[in-house]
Amino acid sequence: MANDGREFPLWLSPHILTNTARVLAATGLDTVTISEYVAVLVEIADDSGGGVVAPPRTVPDCRDDEDNLVLDLAAEVASSSSSRMTPT
């Protein structure tokens, strides 16, 4: 993932971080490297003006529950910080 957080805030959820770690583990990366990578993602999110939030479950629109979890994050960020999502 290439993201420096300079153009827009990066918002993540525990769900996204857990699945990122799971996919990286499936490629054979060791747990130390995975933990470091996840920590860098969290740092980028924090430094970008975004962060890590655990959104409430509010979006049941998709048949795939994984998609709904991502939409829950988007809905939470859009409703609680729309001014921070707008580029300056």
N, C-alpha and C positions, 0 to 999 in steps of 0.2 A: 504494500500500500504506500503510495507516495502522497504525503500530505504534510504541509508545513504549517497549516493553520493561518496563513497570511491573507488569503482572499476571503475567507468566511469562517465562522465558528464551526468547529467539529463537535457534534453531539454524539455520544455513545451511551449504550445501556449495558447493564451487567449481562443481559442476554447476548448482545453483540460481542462483548469481550469473551464470554464463555465459548461461544461458537467459533470465534477467531482462534482461540487456543485449541479447541477440539480439532479444527481443520489443520492447523499447523502440526499438531501431534500426529495426525494421520499421515502427514508427509514424512514423518520420521525425525522431526526436530526434537532435540532434548528439552526437558522441562525448564532448565535454566534459561536457554535461549528464548523459549516461548514466554516465560515470565518477564524477561527483559523487554521483549517486543511489546507485550501488553502494557507494561509500565510506560514505555515510550508513547504508545497511543494515548494513554491517559494524560501524560504530560502535554502532548500536542493539543489534546482537547482542552485542557485547563488553560494553557497558554494562549489558545486561539480566542478565548472569550466564550467558549462552549463548556463542555464538561461531561460528566457521567451522571445520568439520572435514571432512576428506576420508575418509569411511568406507570400510572394505573392502567389496568386492562379496560380499554374503552372501545376498541375497534374490533368488531366481530365480522367484518365484511368479507374476508377471504376464506376459502376452504382450507388453505394451508395456514395452520396456527402460527408457524414461524413468520409468515408474512404479516400476520396481525400484530405480532410483537414489534416488528419494525415500524408498522403504521402507528402503533400506540406511542412510540417514541416521537415520531414526526408530529403527531397530534399534540402531544404534551409540549414539545418545544415551540411549535407554532402558536399555541394558545397562551403560553406563559412568557414568551420572550420574543415576540415577533420583531420588536425594534432591534434586537441584537442580531437577528438573522439577515437584516437588510444591509447590503454592502454600503460602506461609507465612501 
